[in-house]
Amino acid sequence: MGGPVREIDLAIVGAGVAGLTAAIVAAQHGLQVLVIERTGAGGQVLNVEQVANCPGFPQGVSGFELGPLLQEQAEAAGAQFQLDTVEGIDPVPGGRHVVRCTDETVAARAVLVAAGSTRRLLGVPGEDRLEGRGVSHCASCDGPLFRGQPVCVAGGGDSAFGEALVLAGHASRVTIVFREEQPHAQRYLVQAVAAMPNVELVRRCEILEITGDDSGVTGVRLQVAGEPTGALPVRGVFVYAGLAPDTGFLGGALQLDTAGRIETDAALRASVPGIFAAGDIRAGSPCLLAAACGDGAMAAASAFRYLEDSLPC
């Protein structure tokens, strides 16, 4: 493996809500827990301005606050954290599974994969070229840059509608475009958006191209119900086109479903003994924050039972 190897009871890949909840529960059970994360604690919710569906926060909580709060609780329970990128997992039947990271190799008696998802791109001309120059994925980060200017939001789910609400407080006009006849965001978000006078919904709509010049984004070319409609002048395009499971680093180590998510049983055990999965990276996940909390707790309890029944390595 090369270099020193860090030995641990349970390695958790990902510090989103599922991974952090698992770290809390596993550490409270007395396991040596290491959480490996390449960015900051919180995962996909980190840049969400207001999380309204988190148990215990009736007034909502910002993702920027929630992630560090969960990390603080996990550290108080005894979990350790490592800022690193996982490049692969090498299962070792009957021994410690090897988690290969950029900076350090970890040998763990059990591994919990909670790496979550990555945002899908539209894959249209202009998207890559104008990334960071009007094309964004974070309304709370970049919304104030578009004060008094028109913007477009691509997507019909919770993220798109939630971020559109943030943008409505800054932009002169927010146009939400989505492919379906009806949005699939939760009802409370759809109702909140409907109450905003400067937000417009365009159904059965796709972005064909994002246009721009040296100053940044200047507009989008749209297609509605299969028919091109010309250009819509906007200065910002916020892309929320869905999520793809972040399982590329696994290679062929675990069994995945057709969507690329990790197959698990009812106890969240993956296809290799001693490896578990939690959160929206697993097949069948409802992709809700409360469900991610439950997944993390269940997977941690399953890992503890597995280690309790196993001989020390």
ZIDATA-V336455 format. One record per pair of residues at least 12 apart in sequence whose ideal C-beta (glycine too) atoms are under 10 Angstrom apart, sorted by the first residue. I is the first residue (numbers start at 0). J is the second residue. If there is no record, write none. Layout:
I;J + I;J
//
This chain:
0;89 + 0;97 + 0;99 + 0;104 + 0;105 + 0;106 + 1;99 + 1;104 + 2;102 + 2;103 + 2;104 + 3;103 + 3;104 + 4;95 + 4;97 + 4;98 + 4;103 + 4;104 + 4;105 + 4;106 + 5;33 + 5;79 + 5;81 + 5;98 + 5;100 + 5;103 + 5;104 + 5;105 + 5;106 + 5;107 + 6;31 + 6;33 + 6;95 + 6;105 + 6;106 + 6;107 + 6;108 + 6;312 + 7;30 + 7;31 + 7;32 + 7;33 + 7;35 + 7;79 + 7;81 + 7;95 + 7;98 + 7;105 + 7;106 + 7;107 + 7;108 + 7;109 + 7;110 + 8;25 + 8;26 + 8;28 + 8;29 + 8;30 + 8;31 + 8;32 + 8;33 + 8;95 + 8;107 + 8;108 + 8;109 + 8;302 + 8;303 + 8;306 + 8;311 + 8;312 + 9;21 + 9;22 + 9;25 + 9;26 + 9;28 + 9;30 + 9;31 + 9;32 + 9;33 + 9;34 + 9;78 + 9;107 + 9;108 + 9;109 + 9;110 + 9;111 + 9;273 + 9;275 + 9;298 + 9;299 + 9;302 + 9;303 + 9;305 + 9;306 + 10;31 + 10;32 + 10;33 + 10;34 + 10;35 + 10;81 + 10;85 + 10;88 + 10;95 + 10;96 + 10;97 + 10;98 + 10;100 + 10;105 + 10;106 + 10;107 + 10;108 + 10;109 + 10;110 + 10;111 + 10;112 + 10;274 + 10;302 + 11;25 + 11;32 + 11;33 + 11;34 + 11;35 + 11;36 + 11;73 + 11;78 + 11;80 + 11;98 + 11;107 + 11;109 + 11;110 + 11;111 + 11;112 + 11;113 + 11;114 + 11;275 + 11;277 + 11;295 + 11;298 + 11;299 + 11;302 + 12;33 + 12;34 + 12;35 + 12;36 + 12;37 + 12;85 + 12;88 + 12;98 + 12;100 + 12;105 + 12;107 + 12;110 + 12;111 + 12;112 + 12;113 + 12;114 + 12;115 + 12;245 + 12;248 + 12;249 + 12;274 + 12;276 + 12;280 + 13;34 + 13;35 + 13;36 + 13;37 + 13;38 + 13;42 + 13;85 + 13;111 + 13;112 + 13;113 + 13;114 + 13;115 + 13;245 + 13;276 + 13;277 + 13;278 + 13;280 + 13;295 + 14;34 + 14;35 + 14;36 + 14;37 + 14;38 + 14;39 + 14;40 + 14;41 + 14;42 + 14;45 + 14;66 + 14;69 + 14;70 + 14;73 + 14;78 + 14;80 + 14;81 + 14;82 + 14;113 + 14;114 + 14;115 + 15;36 + 15;40 + 15;41 + 15;42 + 15;43 + 15;44 + 15;45 + 15;66 + 15;69 + 15;113 + 15;114 + 15;115 + 15;116 + 15;245 + 15;277 + 15;278 + 15;279 + 15;280 + 15;288 + 15;291 + 15;295 + 16;40 + 16;41 + 16;42 + 16;43 + 16;44 + 16;50 + 16;53 + 16;62 + 16;65 + 16;66 + 16;69 + 16;113 + 16;115 + 16;277 + 16;278 + 16;279 + 16;287 + 16;288 + 16;289 + 16;290 + 16;291 + 16;292 + 16;294 + 16;295 + 17;42 + 17;111 + 17;112 + 17;113 + 17;114 + 17;115 + 17;267 + 17;276 + 17;277 + 17;278 + 17;279 + 17;280 + 17;281 + 17;284 + 17;288 + 17;290 + 17;291 + 17;292 + 17;293 + 17;294 + 17;295 + 17;296 + 17;297 + 17;298 + 17;299 + 18;34 + 18;35 + 18;36 + 18;40 + 18;41 + 18;42 + 18;69 + 18;70 + 18;73 + 18;78 + 18;111 + 18;112 + 18;113 + 18;114 + 18;115 + 18;277 + 18;278 + 18;280 + 18;291 + 18;294 + 18;295 + 18;298 + 18;299 + 19;34 + 19;36 + 19;40 + 19;41 + 19;42 + 19;65 + 19;66 + 19;67 + 19;68 + 19;69 + 19;70 + 19;71 + 19;72 + 19;73 + 19;78 + 19;80 + 19;113 + 19;291 + 19;292 + 19;295 + 20;69 + 20;72 + 20;73 + 20;113 + 20;277 + 20;278 + 20;291 + 20;292 + 20;293 + 20;294 + 20;295 + 20;296 + 20;297 + 20;298 + 20;299 + 21;34 + 21;73 + 21;78 + 21;111 + 21;113 + 21;267 + 21;275 + 21;277 + 21;278 + 21;291 + 21;292 + 21;294 + 21;295 + 21;296 + 21;297 + 21;298 + 21;299 + 21;300 + 21;301 + 21;302 + 22;34 + 22;40 + 22;69 + 22;70 + 22;72 + 22;73 + 22;74 + 22;76 + 22;77 + 22;78 + 22;79 + 22;80 + 22;111 + 22;113 + 22;295 + 22;299 + 23;69 + 23;70 + 23;72 + 23;73 + 23;74 + 23;75 + 23;76 + 23;77 + 23;78 + 23;292 + 23;295 + 23;296 + 23;299 + 24;73 + 24;76 + 24;78 + 24;292 + 24;295 + 24;296 + 24;297 + 24;298 + 24;299 + 24;300 + 24;302 + 24;303 + 25;73 + 25;76 + 25;77 + 25;78 + 25;109 + 25;111 + 25;295 + 25;296 + 25;298 + 25;299 + 25;300 + 25;302 + 25;303 + 25;306 + 26;72 + 26;73 + 26;74 + 26;75 + 26;76 + 26;77 + 26;78 + 26;79 + 26;299 + 27;72 + 27;73 + 27;75 + 27;76 + 27;77 + 27;78 + 27;299 + 27;303 + 28;76 + 28;299 + 28;300 + 28;302 + 28;303 + 28;304 + 28;306 + 28;307 + 29;76 + 29;77 + 29;303 + 29;306 + 29;307 + 30;76 + 30;77 + 30;78 + 30;108 + 30;109 + 30;299 + 30;302 + 30;303 + 30;306 + 30;307 + 31;77 + 31;78 + 31;79 + 31;107 + 31;108 + 32;73 + 32;76 + 32;77 + 32;78 + 32;79 + 32;80 + 32;107 + 32;109 + 32;111 + 32;299 + 32;302 + 33;78 + 33;79 + 33;80 + 33;81 + 33;83 + 33;98 + 33;103 + 33;105 + 33;107 + 34;70 + 34;73 + 34;74 + 34;78 + 34;79 + 34;80 + 34;81 + 34;82 + 34;111 + 34;113 + 35;79 + 35;80 + 35;81 + 35;82 + 35;83 + 35;84 + 35;85 + 35;98 + 35;100 + 35;103 + 35;105 + 35;107 + 35;110 + 35;114 + 36;66 + 36;70 + 36;80 + 36;81 + 36;82 + 36;83 + 36;84 + 36;85 + 36;113 + 36;114 + 37;81 + 37;82 + 37;83 + 37;84 + 37;85 + 37;100 + 37;101 + 37;114 + 38;66 + 38;82 + 38;84 + 39;63 + 39;66 + 39;67 + 39;70 + 39;82 + 40;65 + 40;66 + 40;67 + 40;68 + 40;69 + 40;70 + 40;71 + 40;73 + 40;74 + 40;80 + 40;82 + 41;61 + 41;62 + 41;63 + 41;64 + 41;65 + 41;66 + 41;67 + 41;68 + 41;69 + 41;70 + 42;62 + 42;65 + 42;66 + 42;69 + 42;113 + 42;114 + 42;115 + 42;116 + 42;245 + 42;278 + 42;279 + 42;288 + 42;291 + 43;62 + 43;115 + 43;116 + 43;117 + 43;118 + 43;158 + 43;242 + 43;278 + 43;279 + 43;286 + 43;288 + 43;291 + 44;60 + 44;61 + 44;62 + 44;63 + 44;64 + 44;65 + 44;66 + 44;69 + 44;115 + 44;288 + 44;291 + 45;61 + 45;62 + 45;63 + 45;65 + 45;66 + 45;67 + 45;137 + 45;139 + 46;61 + 46;62 + 46;63 + 46;66 + 46;136 + 46;137 + 46;138 + 46;139 + 46;140 + 46;141 + 46;158 + 46;162 + 47;59 + 47;60 + 47;61 + 47;62 + 47;63 + 47;65 + 47;66 + 47;137 + 47;138 + 47;139 + 47;157 + 47;158 + 47;161 + 47;162 + 47;165 + 47;288 + 48;61 + 48;62 + 48;63 + 48;137 + 48;138 + 48;139 + 48;140 + 48;142 + 48;161 + 48;162 + 48;164 + 48;165 + 48;168 + 49;61 + 49;62 + 49;139 + 49;161 + 49;164 + 49;165 + 50;62 + 50;63 + 50;64 + 50;65 + 50;161 + 50;288 + 51;157 + 51;161 + 51;185 + 51;187 + 51;188 + 51;191 + 51;288 + 52;157 + 52;161 + 52;185 + 52;187 + 52;188 + 52;287 + 52;288 + 52;289 + 53;65 + 53;288 + 53;289 + 53;291 + 53;292 + 54;288 + 54;289 + 54;292 + 54;293 + 55;289 + 55;292 + 56;68 + 61;139 + 62;139 + 62;288 + 63;139 + 63;140 + 65;288 + 69;292 + 69;295 + 81;98 + 81;100 + 81;102 + 81;103 + 81;105 + 82;100 + 82;102 + 83;98 + 83;100 + 83;101 + 83;102 + 83;103 + 83;105 + 84;99 + 84;100 + 84;101 + 84;102 + 84;248 + 85;98 + 85;99 + 85;100 + 85;101 + 85;105 + 85;110 + 85;112 + 85;114 + 85;245 + 85;248 + 85;249 + 86;98 + 86;99 + 86;100 + 86;101 + 86;104 + 86;248 + 86;250 + 87;99 + 87;100 + 87;247 + 87;248 + 87;249 + 87;250 + 87;252 + 88;105 + 88;107 + 88;110 + 88;112 + 88;248 + 88;249 + 88;250 + 88;252 + 88;253 + 88;271 + 88;274 + 89;104 + 89;106 + 89;250 + 89;252 + 90;110 + 90;252 + 90;253 + 90;269 + 90;270 + 90;271 + 90;272 + 90;273 + 90;274 + 91;106 + 91;107 + 91;108 + 91;271 + 91;273 + 91;312 + 92;271 + 92;272 + 92;273 + 93;272 + 93;273 + 93;309 + 93;310 + 93;312 + 94;106 + 94;108 + 94;273 + 94;312 + 95;107 + 95;108 + 95;109 + 95;110 + 95;273 + 95;312 + 96;108 + 96;109 + 96;110 + 96;252 + 96;271 + 96;272 + 96;273 + 96;274 + 96;312 + 97;110 + 98;110 + 98;112 + 98;248 + 99;248 + 106;312 + 107;273 + 107;274 + 107;302 + 107;306 + 107;312 + 108;273 + 108;302 + 108;305 + 108;306 + 108;309 + 108;310 + 108;311 + 108;312 + 109;272 + 109;273 + 109;274 + 109;275 + 109;298 + 109;299 + 109;301 + 109;302 + 109;303 + 109;305 + 109;306 + 109;309 + 110;252 + 110;253 + 110;269 + 110;271 + 110;273 + 110;274 + 110;275 + 110;276 + 110;302 + 111;267 + 111;269 + 111;273 + 111;274 + 111;275 + 111;276 + 111;277 + 111;278 + 111;294 + 111;295 + 111;298 + 111;299 + 111;301 + 111;302 + 112;244 + 112;245 + 112;246 + 112;248 + 112;249 + 112;252 + 112;253 + 112;261 + 112;263 + 112;267 + 112;269 + 112;274 + 112;275 + 112;276 + 112;277 + 112;278 + 112;280 + 112;281 + 112;298 + 113;245 + 113;261 + 113;267 + 113;275 + 113;276 + 113;277 + 113;278 + 113;279 + 113;280 + 113;281 + 113;291 + 113;294 + 113;295 + 113;298 + 113;299 + 114;244 + 114;245 + 114;246 + 114;247 + 114;248 + 114;249 + 114;261 + 114;276 + 114;277 + 114;278 + 114;279 + 114;280 + 115;242 + 115;244 + 115;245 + 115;277 + 115;278 + 115;279 + 115;280 + 115;284 + 115;286 + 115;291 + 116;241 + 116;242 + 116;243 + 116;244 + 116;245 + 116;246 + 116;259 + 116;260 + 116;278 + 116;279 + 116;280 + 116;284 + 116;286 + 117;242 + 117;243 + 117;244 + 117;245 + 117;246 + 117;247 + 118;136 + 118;137 + 118;154 + 118;158 + 118;238 + 118;239 + 118;240 + 118;241 + 118;242 + 118;243 + 119;154 + 119;238 + 119;239 + 119;240 + 119;241 + 119;242 + 119;243 + 120;134 + 120;136 + 120;238 + 120;240 + 120;241 + 120;243 + 121;134 + 121;153 + 121;154 + 121;205 + 121;206 + 121;207 + 121;208 + 121;209 + 121;219 + 121;236 + 121;238 + 121;240 + 122;206 + 122;240 + 123;153 + 123;205 + 123;206 + 123;207 + 123;208 + 123;209 + 123;219 + 123;220 + 123;236 + 123;238 + 124;206 + 124;207 + 124;208 + 124;209 + 124;210 + 124;220 + 125;206 + 125;207 + 125;208 + 125;209 + 125;210 + 125;211 + 125;216 + 125;217 + 125;218 + 125;219 + 125;220 + 125;236 + 126;153 + 126;206 + 126;208 + 126;209 + 126;236 + 126;238 + 127;209 + 128;209 + 128;211 + 128;216 + 129;209 + 129;210 + 129;211 + 129;212 + 129;215 + 129;216 + 129;217 + 129;235 + 129;236 + 130;209 + 130;236 + 130;238 + 131;215 + 132;211 + 132;212 + 132;213 + 132;214 + 132;215 + 132;216 + 132;235 + 133;145 + 133;148 + 133;150 + 133;151 + 133;209 + 133;210 + 133;211 + 133;214 + 133;215 + 133;216 + 133;217 + 133;218 + 133;233 + 133;234 + 133;235 + 133;236 + 133;237 + 134;153 + 134;209 + 134;211 + 134;215 + 134;216 + 134;235 + 134;236 + 134;237 + 134;238 + 135;150 + 135;162 + 135;166 + 135;216 + 135;235 + 135;236 + 135;237 + 135;238 + 136;158 + 136;162 + 136;236 + 136;237 + 136;238 + 136;239 + 136;240 + 137;162 + 137;165 + 137;237 + 138;150 + 138;152 + 138;158 + 138;159 + 138;161 + 138;162 + 138;163 + 138;164 + 138;165 + 138;166 + 138;167 + 138;168 + 138;169 + 138;170 + 138;173 + 138;235 + 138;237 + 138;239 + 139;161 + 139;162 + 139;165 + 139;166 + 140;165 + 141;165 + 141;166 + 141;169 + 141;235 + 141;237 + 142;162 + 142;165 + 142;166 + 142;167 + 142;168 + 142;169 + 142;170 + 142;173 + 142;235 + 142;237 + 143;165 + 143;166 + 143;168 + 143;169 + 143;170 + 144;169 + 144;170 + 144;215 + 144;234 + 144;235 + 145;166 + 145;169 + 145;170 + 145;171 + 145;173 + 145;216 + 145;233 + 145;234 + 145;235 + 145;237 + 146;168 + 146;169 + 146;170 + 146;171 + 147;169 + 147;170 + 147;171 + 147;172 + 147;234 + 148;169 + 148;170 + 148;171 + 148;172 + 148;216 + 148;232 + 148;233 + 148;234 + 148;235 + 149;170 + 149;171 + 149;172 + 149;173 + 149;174 + 149;197 + 149;218 + 149;231 + 149;232 + 149;233 + 149;234 + 149;235 + 150;163 + 150;166 + 150;167 + 150;169 + 150;170 + 150;171 + 150;172 + 150;173 + 150;174 + 150;175 + 150;216 + 150;233 + 150;234 + 150;235 + 150;236 + 150;237 + 151;163 + 151;166 + 151;170 + 151;172 + 151;173 + 151;174 + 151;175 + 151;176 + 151;199 + 151;201 + 151;204 + 151;206 + 151;209 + 151;216 + 151;218 + 151;219 + 151;221 + 151;231 + 151;232 + 151;233 + 151;234 + 151;235 + 151;236 + 151;237 + 151;238 + 152;165 + 152;166 + 152;167 + 152;170 + 152;173 + 152;174 + 152;175 + 152;176 + 152;177 + 152;192 + 152;198 + 152;200 + 152;233 + 152;235 + 152;236 + 152;237 + 152;238 + 152;239 + 153;174 + 153;175 + 153;176 + 153;177 + 153;178 + 153;204 + 153;205 + 153;206 + 153;209 + 153;219 + 153;236 + 153;237 + 153;238 + 153;239 + 153;240 + 154;175 + 154;176 + 154;177 + 154;178 + 154;182 + 154;183 + 154;184 + 154;237 + 154;238 + 154;239 + 154;240 + 154;241 + 155;175 + 155;176 + 155;177 + 155;178 + 155;179 + 155;180 + 155;181 + 155;182 + 155;183 + 155;184 + 155;189 + 155;200 + 155;202 + 155;204 + 155;239 + 155;240 + 155;241 + 156;177 + 156;179 + 156;182 + 156;183 + 156;184 + 156;185 + 156;188 + 156;239 + 156;240 + 156;241 + 156;242 + 156;286 + 157;182 + 157;183 + 157;184 + 157;185 + 157;187 + 157;188 + 157;189 + 157;239 + 157;286 + 157;287 + 157;288 + 158;184 + 158;188 + 158;237 + 158;238 + 158;239 + 158;240 + 158;241 + 158;242 + 159;175 + 159;176 + 159;177 + 159;182 + 159;183 + 159;184 + 159;188 + 159;192 + 159;237 + 159;238 + 159;239 + 159;240 + 159;241 + 160;175 + 160;177 + 160;182 + 160;183 + 160;184 + 160;185 + 160;187 + 160;188 + 160;189 + 160;190 + 160;191 + 160;192 + 160;193 + 160;198 + 160;200 + 160;239 + 161;184 + 161;185 + 161;187 + 161;188 + 161;191 + 161;192 + 161;239 + 162;175 + 162;237 + 162;238 + 162;239 + 163;175 + 163;184 + 163;188 + 163;191 + 163;192 + 163;195 + 163;198 + 163;199 + 163;200 + 163;237 + 163;239 + 164;188 + 164;191 + 164;192 + 164;194 + 164;195 + 164;198 + 165;237 + 166;195 + 166;197 + 166;198 + 166;235 + 166;237 + 167;191 + 167;192 + 167;194 + 167;195 + 167;196 + 167;197 + 167;198 + 168;195 + 168;197 + 169;235 + 170;197 + 170;198 + 170;233 + 170;234 + 170;235 + 170;237 + 171;197 + 171;234 + 172;196 + 172;197 + 172;198 + 172;199 + 172;231 + 172;232 + 172;233 + 173;192 + 173;195 + 173;197 + 173;198 + 173;199 + 173;200 + 173;233 + 173;235 + 173;237 + 174;197 + 174;198 + 174;199 + 174;200 + 174;201 + 174;204 + 174;219 + 174;221 + 174;231 + 174;233 + 174;236 + 175;192 + 175;198 + 175;199 + 175;200 + 175;201 + 175;202 + 175;204 + 175;237 + 175;239 + 176;199 + 176;200 + 176;201 + 176;202 + 176;203 + 176;204 + 176;205 + 176;206 + 176;219 + 176;221 + 176;222 + 176;223 + 176;231 + 176;236 + 177;200 + 177;201 + 177;202 + 177;203 + 177;204 + 177;205 + 177;239 + 177;240 + 178;202 + 178;203 + 178;204 + 178;205 + 178;206 + 178;222 + 178;240 + 179;202 + 179;203 + 179;204 + 180;202 + 180;203 + 180;224 + 181;200 + 181;202 + 181;203 + 182;200 + 182;202 + 184;239 + 185;287 + 201;221 + 201;223 + 201;228 + 201;231 + 202;223 + 202;224 + 203;222 + 203;223 + 203;224 + 203;225 + 203;226 + 204;219 + 204;221 + 204;222 + 204;223 + 204;224 + 204;228 + 204;231 + 205;219 + 205;220 + 205;221 + 205;222 + 205;223 + 205;224 + 205;225 + 205;227 + 206;219 + 206;220 + 206;221 + 206;222 + 206;231 + 206;236 + 206;238 + 206;240 + 207;219 + 207;220 + 207;221 + 207;222 + 207;227 + 207;228 + 207;230 + 208;220 + 208;221 + 208;222 + 208;230 + 209;233 + 209;236 + 209;238 + 210;230 + 210;231 + 210;232 + 210;233 + 210;236 + 211;233 + 211;234 + 211;236 + 214;234 + 215;234 + 215;235 + 216;232 + 216;233 + 216;234 + 216;235 + 216;236 + 217;230 + 217;232 + 217;233 + 217;234 + 218;230 + 218;231 + 218;232 + 218;233 + 218;234 + 218;236 + 219;231 + 219;232 + 219;233 + 219;236 + 242;279 + 242;280 + 242;286 + 243;258 + 243;259 + 243;260 + 244;256 + 244;258 + 244;259 + 244;260 + 244;261 + 244;276 + 244;278 + 244;279 + 244;280 + 244;281 + 244;282 + 244;284 + 245;259 + 245;279 + 245;280 + 246;258 + 246;259 + 246;260 + 246;261 + 246;276 + 246;280 + 246;281 + 247;259 + 249;261 + 249;269 + 249;274 + 249;276 + 249;280 + 252;269 + 252;270 + 252;271 + 252;274 + 253;269 + 253;270 + 253;271 + 253;274 + 253;276 + 254;269 + 254;270 + 254;271 + 254;282 + 255;269 + 255;270 + 255;280 + 255;281 + 255;282 + 256;281 + 256;282 + 256;283 + 257;282 + 258;282 + 259;280 + 259;282 + 260;276 + 260;279 + 260;280 + 260;281 + 260;282 + 260;283 + 260;284 + 261;274 + 261;275 + 261;276 + 261;277 + 261;278 + 261;280 + 261;281 + 261;282 + 261;283 + 261;284 + 262;276 + 262;281 + 262;282 + 262;283 + 263;275 + 263;276 + 263;277 + 263;280 + 263;281 + 263;282 + 263;283 + 263;284 + 263;294 + 263;298 + 263;301 + 264;301 + 265;297 + 265;301 + 266;297 + 266;298 + 266;300 + 266;301 + 266;302 + 266;304 + 266;305 + 267;281 + 267;293 + 267;294 + 267;295 + 267;296 + 267;297 + 267;298 + 267;299 + 267;300 + 267;301 + 267;302 + 268;298 + 268;301 + 268;302 + 268;305 + 269;281 + 269;298 + 272;305 + 272;309 + 273;302 + 273;305 + 273;306 + 273;309 + 273;312 + 274;302 + 274;305 + 275;294 + 275;297 + 275;298 + 275;299 + 275;300 + 275;301 + 275;302 + 275;305 + 276;294 + 276;298 + 277;290 + 277;291 + 277;292 + 277;293 + 277;294 + 277;295 + 277;296 + 277;297 + 277;298 + 277;299 + 277;301 + 277;302 + 278;290 + 278;291 + 278;292 + 278;293 + 278;294 + 278;295 + 278;298 + 279;291 + 279;294 + 280;294 + 281;294 + 281;298
//
